[in-house]
Amino acid sequence: MTINGGISFWYATDRTAPAAPPRAPLTAHATADVVIVGGGYTGLWTAYYLKQAAPDLRITVLEQKFCGYGASGRNGGWLYNGIAGRDRYARLHGPEAARRLQRAMNDTVTEVIDTAAKEGIDADIHRGGVLEVARTPAQLTRLKAFHAAELAFGESDRELYGAAETRARIDIADAVGAGWSPHGARIHPLKLVKGLAAACERLGVVIHESTPVTEITAGKAVTPYGTVRAPHVLRCTEGFTAALKGQKRSWLPMNSSMIVTAPLPASAWAQLGWSDAPVLGDMAHAYMYAQRTADDRIAIGGRGVPYRFGSRAATAENTGRTQPATVESLRELLFSFFPALTGTEITHAWSGVLGVPRDWCATVTLDAATGLGWAGGYVGSGVATANLAARTLRDLVLGDSTALTALPWVNHRVRRWEPEPFRWLGVQALYAAYREADRRETATHRPTTTPLARLADRISGRH
């Protein structure tokens, strides 16, 4: 039987949970030098780097449920160098600015791995790189264009494979090619976020869980239990941003869903390959993402039901339950990639939300006049991006002019999403178009991207 919900598979199988009592909520008004709203990767990394740089700073983190309740405890475990919005930043600020951003992301993968090791965080990290596969002629055309673009942005150490080379790495049905980058690693998301929270507390960061923030204004974060006042207030809420007062249309809470198999026997892995455990993605429009877990399962995800009317997925009641139809579609996707696994038990299914700005660009911002700052809009690429954002927020808060504060995503502003029902109608139509485009490309075997997908890209603002 498949366990559906329960936050995520990572939580459902976490053996350390009983030994970690919940952190106390805020009980009264308080003051700090920096208050951070959100106990996920962005908030915790920001607290960590700020405290490392300025040990005397009084830093308070406010988390509505518990650290890692959001995307940081539910994601697919892709620590990689992708960043949302790079192409747009190249158009706005020039190719060299975008290359600097990409180099910073490449370095961030190593930064996370090295810092986890330094802090003694065992997060099942395995640096096998990123393998992105094409399974149709149109996907192969996009793969080659993507490979060329990555080379142009300075990723000279990536490789392009044909069908035989791809299936020698992982035996994926219908694979016609793949690209591999060394700038990626598999992680256990929950172990990373729990270890990071503990590292913050060792440095003296105060973390209050079960403390929902209802409003953020200059100099204060308001909760039902008291207000925390601070010269700097940083919003690090990603897919839950819409729940804050005045933020309903800032970032859209996009839903993503996952399933995981039972542990596979050695005989199955001998057939599939996947021996160096790169994280796995594809070049479909409604793309998938997967990893080989440390205990020899396959965890695979996709968008499922992408958005719920009125941004309801951003509320605290989201416990990760996934619609049965989504579970079945992910099961079918898994077996289409790996037909030899047909019938394999699916033990867990879950969902979570990620933050999507209207122009699909990740950003880091600090208003020096008000002390209000935020980071996010990672569009599903937040495991590494949150670390780079946090180090950038650190420099901005401390008033330092650095290579990070000069990156083109700093202080980028974007218009708000459309009001309902247009927001809901637009997202539903967008993903229906992407799924139909994938079906057409599979059926026709044409080498070019279907015009339907190109139209959807233009309407959505992704390109």
Backbone torsions as a table, in degrees:
resi	resn	phi	psi	omega
1	MET	NA	137.6	179.6
2	THR	-83.9	127.2	173.8
3	ILE	-82.1	118.5	-174.2
4	ASN	-109.5	115.9	179.3
5	GLY	100.4	-141.5	-177.3
6	GLY	66.4	36.2	-177.0
7	ILE	73.1	-68.0	179.2
8	SER	-168.1	167.0	173.0
9	PHE	-57.0	-37.3	-178.0
10	TRP	-60.7	-39.0	177.4
11	TYR	-75.8	-40.4	-176.1
12	ALA	-62.0	-27.0	-176.8
13	THR	-110.0	13.9	-177.9
14	ASP	-80.2	111.4	-177.7
15	ARG	-81.9	-9.1	-178.4
16	THR	-91.5	-9.9	-174.4
17	ALA	-56.8	-44.8	-178.2
18	PRO	-62.5	-24.0	-177.7
19	ALA	-87.5	-0.4	-176.5
20	ALA	-120.9	92.3	179.7
21	PRO	-65.2	151.7	-180.0
22	PRO	-62.9	148.2	177.7
23	ARG	-76.1	149.1	-175.5
24	ALA	-66.7	142.0	174.5
25	PRO	-74.2	165.6	171.7
26	LEU	-63.6	139.7	-178.2
27	THR	-121.2	-7.7	-177.5
28	ALA	-161.4	170.4	174.4
29	HIS	-58.4	148.4	-178.4
30	ALA	-149.5	167.6	175.7
31	THR	-128.3	157.6	178.2
32	ALA	-156.9	171.5	171.4
33	ASP	-84.7	-36.1	177.2
34	VAL	-138.6	128.5	172.1
35	VAL	-114.0	130.8	-177.0
36	ILE	-115.1	126.1	-179.4
37	VAL	-99.5	112.7	-180.0
38	GLY	118.6	121.0	-178.0
39	GLY	-104.6	42.2	173.8
40	GLY	-103.1	-161.8	-177.2
41	TYR	-56.4	-47.6	-175.3
42	THR	-62.3	-50.1	-178.5
43	GLY	-63.7	-43.5	-177.1
44	LEU	-71.5	-42.9	176.6
45	TRP	-61.2	-39.4	179.1
46	THR	-62.6	-46.6	177.6
47	ALA	-60.5	-41.7	-178.5
48	TYR	-61.4	-51.4	-175.5
49	TYR	-70.8	-35.6	176.8
50	LEU	-63.2	-44.5	-177.9
51	LYS	-68.8	-33.6	175.6
52	GLN	-64.4	-42.1	-176.0
53	ALA	-78.3	-34.1	-176.6
54	ALA	-137.6	82.0	-174.0
55	PRO	-58.2	-24.4	-178.2
56	ASP	-80.5	-10.4	179.1
57	LEU	-63.8	135.7	172.9
58	ARG	-90.5	112.1	-174.5
59	ILE	-118.6	128.9	178.1
60	THR	-121.9	130.8	175.3
61	VAL	-107.3	129.1	177.9
62	LEU	-112.3	121.9	-177.7
63	GLU	-124.2	130.5	-173.3
64	GLN	-67.1	-33.4	179.5
65	LYS	-120.2	-85.0	174.9
66	PHE	-151.7	157.6	-174.4
67	CYS	-59.0	125.5	-177.9
68	GLY	89.5	9.6	179.4
69	TYR	-65.6	-32.0	-178.7
70	GLY	-87.0	-143.2	-174.1
71	ALA	-60.6	-27.5	-177.6
72	SER	-65.4	-22.8	177.4
73	GLY	-107.2	8.5	-175.4
74	ARG	-129.1	-8.3	-169.0
75	ASN	-73.1	177.6	-175.7
76	GLY	-82.7	1.5	176.1
77	GLY	75.9	32.4	176.7
78	TRP	-95.8	103.6	169.7
79	LEU	-95.1	99.6	-174.8
80	TYR	-146.7	176.3	-167.5
81	ASN	-94.9	13.1	177.5
82	GLY	-74.1	143.2	177.4
83	ILE	-139.3	134.1	-178.1
84	ALA	-72.4	130.4	172.3
85	GLY	97.4	3.2	-175.5
86	ARG	-57.1	-42.9	-178.0
87	ASP	-64.5	-38.0	178.0
88	ARG	-66.7	-39.7	178.0
89	TYR	-64.6	-32.7	175.9
90	ALA	-64.0	-39.6	178.7
91	ARG	-69.9	-37.7	-176.2
92	LEU	-78.0	-37.2	-170.0
93	HIS	-121.5	-4.3	179.7
94	GLY	101.1	153.8	-176.1
95	PRO	-60.2	-37.0	-177.3
96	GLU	-66.5	-36.9	176.2
97	ALA	-62.6	-41.7	178.1
98	ALA	-67.3	-35.2	176.8
99	ARG	-65.4	-37.9	176.8
100	ARG	-63.1	-39.3	177.1
101	LEU	-63.8	-42.3	179.8
102	GLN	-66.7	-41.2	177.5
103	ARG	-61.8	-38.1	177.7
104	ALA	-63.9	-37.6	177.7
105	MET	-69.3	-39.5	176.3
106	ASN	-57.3	-45.4	-179.3
107	ASP	-68.1	-26.9	-177.1
108	THR	-65.5	-35.4	178.0
109	VAL	-57.2	-46.8	178.2
110	THR	-65.8	-38.6	179.5
111	GLU	-58.8	-45.7	-179.9
112	VAL	-63.9	-45.6	-179.0
113	ILE	-62.0	-45.6	-178.4
114	ASP	-67.3	-39.6	-179.0
115	THR	-69.5	-38.5	175.8
116	ALA	-59.9	-42.9	178.8
117	ALA	-64.6	-42.6	-179.5
118	LYS	-62.0	-37.4	-177.9
119	GLU	-90.0	3.6	178.7
120	GLY	69.3	30.8	-179.7
121	ILE	-92.2	112.0	178.1
122	ASP	-92.2	96.0	-176.5
123	ALA	-111.9	29.8	178.9
124	ASP	54.1	35.9	-176.0
125	ILE	-74.2	128.7	174.9
126	HIS	-137.4	118.5	-176.6
127	ARG	-89.4	86.1	177.9
128	GLY	-104.3	2.1	-179.1
129	GLY	83.5	-169.1	-178.6
130	VAL	-124.1	125.5	175.8
131	LEU	-112.5	119.4	179.1
132	GLU	-115.9	120.4	-167.0
133	VAL	-106.3	148.2	172.2
134	ALA	-110.0	136.3	-177.7
135	ARG	-122.9	1.5	175.3
136	THR	-138.4	162.6	176.9
137	PRO	-58.7	-38.7	179.4
138	ALA	-66.4	-40.3	176.3
139	GLN	-63.2	-36.3	179.2
140	LEU	-66.1	-39.4	176.2
141	THR	-61.2	-44.2	179.0
142	ARG	-66.6	-37.2	178.9
143	LEU	-61.0	-46.0	-179.3
144	LYS	-64.5	-38.6	177.7
145	ALA	-67.0	-39.9	177.7
146	PHE	-64.0	-42.6	178.7
147	HIS	-60.2	-44.9	179.5
148	ALA	-63.5	-39.2	179.3
149	ALA	-65.8	-40.7	179.4
150	GLU	-64.4	-39.1	175.9
151	LEU	-62.0	-40.7	-179.7
152	ALA	-65.6	-29.0	178.2
153	PHE	-90.1	12.5	169.2
154	GLY	99.2	4.9	179.7
155	GLU	-88.7	76.2	-172.2
156	SER	-76.8	-10.4	-175.1
157	ASP	-100.0	16.5	177.5
158	ARG	-89.4	164.2	-176.3
159	GLU	-131.1	149.7	178.2
160	LEU	-117.0	130.5	-175.2
161	TYR	-116.9	150.0	168.7
162	GLY	-85.7	-173.3	-175.6
163	ALA	-61.7	-46.5	-177.0
164	ALA	-66.3	-42.1	179.6
165	GLU	-65.1	-36.9	179.4
166	THR	-63.0	-48.4	-175.8
167	ARG	-73.2	-17.2	172.2
168	ALA	-72.8	-27.7	177.1
169	ARG	-80.3	-53.0	175.5
170	ILE	-141.5	129.3	-175.6
171	ASP	-81.8	83.7	-177.4
172	ILE	-100.5	129.3	-179.4
173	ALA	-61.6	138.6	175.1
174	ASP	67.5	10.7	-179.6
175	ALA	-65.0	129.7	178.0
176	VAL	-114.4	-5.2	177.8
177	GLY	172.6	170.1	178.9
178	ALA	-160.8	158.4	170.8
179	GLY	-118.7	141.8	179.6
180	TRP	-125.2	135.9	175.6
181	SER	-124.3	139.8	177.4
182	PRO	-76.9	-7.1	-173.3
183	HIS	-89.4	62.0	179.7
184	GLY	-164.0	155.2	-179.9
185	ALA	-152.2	151.9	171.2
186	ARG	-84.1	138.7	173.1
187	ILE	-134.2	164.3	166.7
188	HIS	-96.2	106.9	-170.6
189	PRO	-57.1	-43.8	-176.1
190	LEU	-66.6	-41.5	-179.9
191	LYS	-62.4	-35.8	178.0
192	LEU	-66.8	-47.0	-175.8
193	VAL	-69.6	-35.7	178.2
194	LYS	-68.9	-41.3	177.5
195	GLY	-65.3	-36.3	179.6
196	LEU	-68.3	-41.3	177.2
197	ALA	-60.9	-42.4	178.7
198	ALA	-64.6	-38.6	178.2
199	ALA	-63.7	-39.9	177.8
200	CYS	-61.8	-44.3	-179.0
201	GLU	-65.8	-34.9	176.4
202	ARG	-62.0	-29.2	179.1
203	LEU	-82.8	-11.3	179.0
204	GLY	106.8	9.3	175.6
205	VAL	-71.8	136.0	176.6
206	VAL	-92.5	125.1	179.0
207	ILE	-118.3	122.2	174.3
208	HIS	-108.8	118.1	174.2
209	GLU	-95.7	174.0	-177.3
210	SER	52.0	38.4	-176.5
211	THR	-132.3	84.4	-179.1
212	PRO	-71.9	134.2	174.6
213	VAL	-93.4	126.6	-177.0
214	THR	-99.0	-22.9	-178.0
215	GLU	-154.4	140.4	175.0
216	ILE	-121.2	125.0	173.7
217	THR	-135.3	174.0	-178.1
218	ALA	-56.7	121.2	175.1
219	GLY	85.9	0.3	-178.4
220	LYS	-159.7	151.4	171.4
221	ALA	-120.9	123.2	-173.0
222	VAL	-98.7	130.7	176.3
223	THR	-129.5	166.2	176.7
224	PRO	-64.5	-15.1	-172.6
225	TYR	-108.5	-2.1	-178.7
226	GLY	151.1	166.9	179.4
227	THR	-111.5	133.3	175.0
228	VAL	-101.8	121.6	-179.7
229	ARG	-102.5	138.5	-178.9
230	ALA	-160.3	149.2	176.1
231	PRO	-61.3	-30.0	178.0
232	HIS	-121.0	127.3	176.2
233	VAL	-123.1	119.8	-173.5
234	LEU	-114.4	124.4	179.0
235	ARG	-92.6	115.8	-178.7
236	CYS	-129.3	59.1	-168.6
237	THR	-111.8	-6.1	173.2
238	GLU	42.1	-118.5	-174.2
239	GLY	-67.9	-10.5	179.4
240	PHE	-99.0	7.2	-177.7
241	THR	-59.9	-35.1	-176.0
242	ALA	-64.2	-16.6	-179.9
243	ALA	-78.5	-13.7	-179.5
244	LEU	-81.8	147.6	179.5
245	LYS	-58.7	128.2	178.0
246	GLY	83.3	-0.3	-175.5
247	GLN	-112.7	13.7	-173.4
248	LYS	-55.1	-36.1	-174.4
249	ARG	-110.8	11.6	-177.5
250	SER	-72.1	-58.0	178.0
251	TRP	-128.1	135.8	179.4
252	LEU	-81.7	129.7	177.6
253	PRO	-81.2	95.6	-179.0
254	MET	-81.8	135.1	-178.6
255	ASN	-90.1	139.3	173.5
256	SER	-135.1	144.3	-173.3
257	SER	-127.5	155.2	-178.5
258	MET	-141.7	156.4	168.3
259	ILE	-132.7	162.3	177.1
260	VAL	-141.4	143.5	-179.5
261	THR	-83.8	168.0	164.6
262	ALA	-66.5	159.8	176.4
263	PRO	-55.9	134.5	-178.4
264	LEU	-91.5	145.1	179.9
265	PRO	-72.5	164.6	-179.4
266	ALA	-58.7	-33.0	-179.6
267	SER	-64.1	-36.8	178.2
268	ALA	-67.1	-42.3	179.3
269	TRP	-68.2	-32.3	177.2
270	ALA	-62.2	-34.0	179.1
271	GLN	-79.4	-40.7	-175.6
272	LEU	-78.6	-28.2	-170.8
273	GLY	82.0	-125.7	179.3
274	TRP	61.3	30.3	-170.9
275	SER	-70.1	-31.0	179.6
276	ASP	-95.4	7.4	170.2
277	ALA	52.4	47.9	169.0
278	PRO	-67.6	152.0	169.0
279	VAL	-71.4	152.2	-168.8
280	LEU	-123.6	131.1	173.4
281	GLY	-135.7	-178.3	177.9
282	ASP	-139.2	178.2	-177.0
283	MET	-106.1	19.5	174.9
284	ALA	-69.7	161.3	176.0
285	HIS	-71.2	-45.5	172.7
286	ALA	-93.0	76.6	-164.3
287	TYR	-74.8	161.2	176.6
288	MET	-113.5	167.8	175.3
289	TYR	-148.4	145.0	-174.0
290	ALA	-153.1	162.2	172.3
291	GLN	-146.3	154.3	167.0
292	ARG	-90.5	115.3	-173.8
293	THR	-74.8	167.1	-179.2
294	ALA	-64.1	-25.4	178.0
295	ASP	-101.8	25.7	169.0
296	ASP	67.0	39.0	168.5
297	ARG	-104.3	169.1	166.9
298	ILE	-111.6	122.9	172.8
299	ALA	-106.2	126.8	-174.1
300	ILE	-137.1	141.2	-176.6
301	GLY	-140.3	167.9	177.5
302	GLY	-166.9	-176.4	-171.3
303	ARG	-75.4	-31.2	-180.0
304	GLY	59.3	-128.6	172.8
305	VAL	-83.1	108.0	-166.3
306	PRO	-72.8	-27.4	-172.1
307	TYR	-158.5	140.6	177.8
308	ARG	-109.1	139.1	-173.5
309	PHE	-50.8	136.1	176.2
310	GLY	72.3	18.8	-179.7
311	SER	59.2	32.2	-176.5
312	ARG	-65.1	-23.4	-179.5
313	ALA	-64.7	-12.9	-178.1
314	ALA	-88.9	4.3	-178.9
315	THR	-84.4	162.5	-175.4
316	ALA	-68.0	-13.9	-178.3
317	GLU	-78.7	-3.6	-178.5
318	ASN	-72.0	103.4	-177.6
319	THR	-100.6	9.0	173.8
320	GLY	93.6	3.5	-179.0
321	ARG	-68.5	139.6	-176.1
322	THR	-113.8	139.6	178.9
323	GLN	-60.4	139.8	179.7
324	PRO	-53.9	-36.7	180.0
325	ALA	-64.2	-35.0	177.9
326	THR	-69.6	-41.8	176.7
327	VAL	-58.5	-43.6	-178.7
328	GLU	-66.9	-39.1	-179.9
329	SER	-67.0	-36.3	176.6
330	LEU	-69.6	-36.3	176.2
331	ARG	-61.9	-45.5	178.7
332	GLU	-63.6	-38.5	178.0
333	LEU	-63.0	-44.7	178.2
334	LEU	-57.8	-47.5	-176.5
335	PHE	-72.9	-24.9	175.6
336	SER	-71.6	-34.3	175.0
337	PHE	-70.8	-41.0	-173.4
338	PHE	-130.6	77.6	-176.4
339	PRO	-56.6	-29.1	-179.4
340	ALA	-65.4	-16.6	-179.8
341	LEU	-92.6	1.6	-178.4
342	THR	-52.2	128.3	-178.1
343	GLY	94.1	-7.4	178.6
344	THR	-61.8	140.7	-178.3
345	GLU	-66.8	134.6	171.7
346	ILE	-100.7	116.0	-171.7
347	THR	-90.8	-30.3	-175.3
348	HIS	-143.5	149.0	172.5
349	ALA	-138.7	145.7	179.7
350	TRP	-161.1	169.0	-179.6
351	SER	-139.8	163.8	174.6
352	GLY	-159.9	174.9	-179.1
353	VAL	-118.8	149.5	177.1
354	LEU	-127.0	159.1	-175.2
355	GLY	-94.1	131.6	-179.4
356	VAL	-126.6	111.7	172.9
357	PRO	-71.8	165.5	-176.0
358	ARG	-64.6	-28.7	178.6
359	ASP	-103.5	9.6	175.6
360	TRP	61.4	34.0	-179.6
361	CYS	-114.8	122.9	172.3
362	ALA	-66.3	145.5	-174.5
363	THR	-143.8	156.3	169.6
364	VAL	-131.5	129.1	-174.1
365	THR	-139.9	141.3	168.1
366	LEU	-141.5	125.6	175.4
367	ASP	-91.5	106.6	-175.8
368	ALA	-63.1	-27.8	-177.5
369	ALA	-72.2	-36.9	-176.4
370	THR	-104.3	-18.8	-175.1
371	GLY	79.6	5.0	178.6
372	LEU	-85.0	133.7	178.3
373	GLY	-141.4	163.6	176.0
374	TRP	-159.2	162.1	175.4
375	ALA	-150.7	146.9	178.5
376	GLY	148.4	-150.7	-173.3
377	GLY	68.6	41.7	-171.7
378	TYR	-79.2	-12.8	176.8
379	VAL	53.8	39.8	174.0
380	GLY	91.5	0.9	-179.9
381	SER	-114.4	39.8	-167.6
382	GLY	-90.3	-12.3	-173.8
383	VAL	-60.1	-47.3	176.1
384	ALA	-87.2	-39.6	-175.1
385	THR	-59.3	-35.0	179.0
386	ALA	-60.0	-34.7	179.0
387	ASN	-67.8	-45.6	177.7
388	LEU	-63.5	-41.3	178.1
389	ALA	-61.1	-41.1	-178.6
390	ALA	-65.3	-43.1	178.6
391	ARG	-66.2	-31.5	176.8
392	THR	-71.3	-43.8	175.8
393	LEU	-58.9	-40.6	177.2
394	ARG	-54.0	-50.5	-177.4
395	ASP	-65.1	-38.9	179.6
396	LEU	-65.9	-43.9	179.6
397	VAL	-63.5	-40.2	-178.6
398	LEU	-78.5	-5.8	178.8
399	GLY	75.1	22.7	-179.2
400	ASP	-90.5	135.9	173.5
401	SER	-94.4	110.9	-173.7
402	THR	-132.8	176.0	175.8
403	ALA	-61.0	-31.3	-179.7
404	LEU	-71.9	-41.7	-178.6
405	THR	-71.1	-12.3	177.8
406	ALA	-93.2	1.0	179.6
407	LEU	-69.2	150.5	-170.1
408	PRO	-69.9	-14.3	179.8
409	TRP	-83.8	-6.1	-177.4
410	VAL	-74.1	128.7	178.4
411	ASN	61.8	27.5	174.1
412	HIS	-75.4	132.5	179.2
413	ARG	-114.7	150.9	-177.5
414	VAL	-144.7	151.7	179.8
415	ARG	-69.8	162.1	-177.4
416	ARG	-80.5	161.7	176.1
417	TRP	-69.7	157.6	178.9
418	GLU	-65.3	153.2	175.6
419	PRO	-70.2	164.9	174.2
420	GLU	-73.5	150.4	6.5
421	PRO	-88.2	2.8	-173.9
422	PHE	-64.8	-34.3	179.7
423	ARG	-63.5	-48.7	-179.0
424	TRP	-64.1	-46.6	-179.2
425	LEU	-60.9	-41.1	-178.4
426	GLY	-65.2	-44.0	-178.4
427	VAL	-69.0	-40.9	178.4
428	GLN	-61.7	-43.7	-179.8
429	ALA	-66.2	-38.7	-179.0
430	LEU	-59.9	-51.6	-176.8
431	TYR	-74.9	-26.8	171.7
432	ALA	-64.0	-39.4	178.5
433	ALA	-65.5	-42.3	179.5
434	TYR	-64.1	-42.3	179.5
435	ARG	-65.9	-39.5	178.1
436	GLU	-67.0	-38.0	177.6
437	ALA	-61.7	-42.1	177.3
438	ASP	-62.3	-41.2	179.5
439	ARG	-63.3	-43.2	-179.3
440	ARG	-64.5	-42.1	-178.7
441	GLU	-66.1	-35.2	177.7
442	THR	-69.4	-39.5	-176.1
443	ALA	-74.7	-37.5	-172.7
444	THR	-91.4	-24.8	-176.6
445	HIS	59.5	26.6	176.0
446	ARG	-77.0	147.9	-173.8
447	PRO	-83.5	-0.4	-177.4
448	THR	-113.3	151.4	177.4
449	THR	-63.9	134.4	-178.8
450	THR	-64.1	141.6	179.4
451	PRO	-56.2	-28.2	179.4
452	LEU	-60.3	-42.8	179.5
453	ALA	-69.0	-39.0	178.7
454	ARG	-64.1	-38.0	177.1
455	LEU	-65.3	-43.0	179.2
456	ALA	-62.2	-38.7	177.7
457	ASP	-61.1	-43.2	-178.5
458	ARG	-67.3	-43.2	-179.0
459	ILE	-66.0	-39.5	-175.6
460	SER	-71.9	-26.2	-175.4
461	GLY	90.5	7.5	-178.9
462	ARG	-68.5	-31.3	-177.6
463	HIS	-132.6	NA	NA
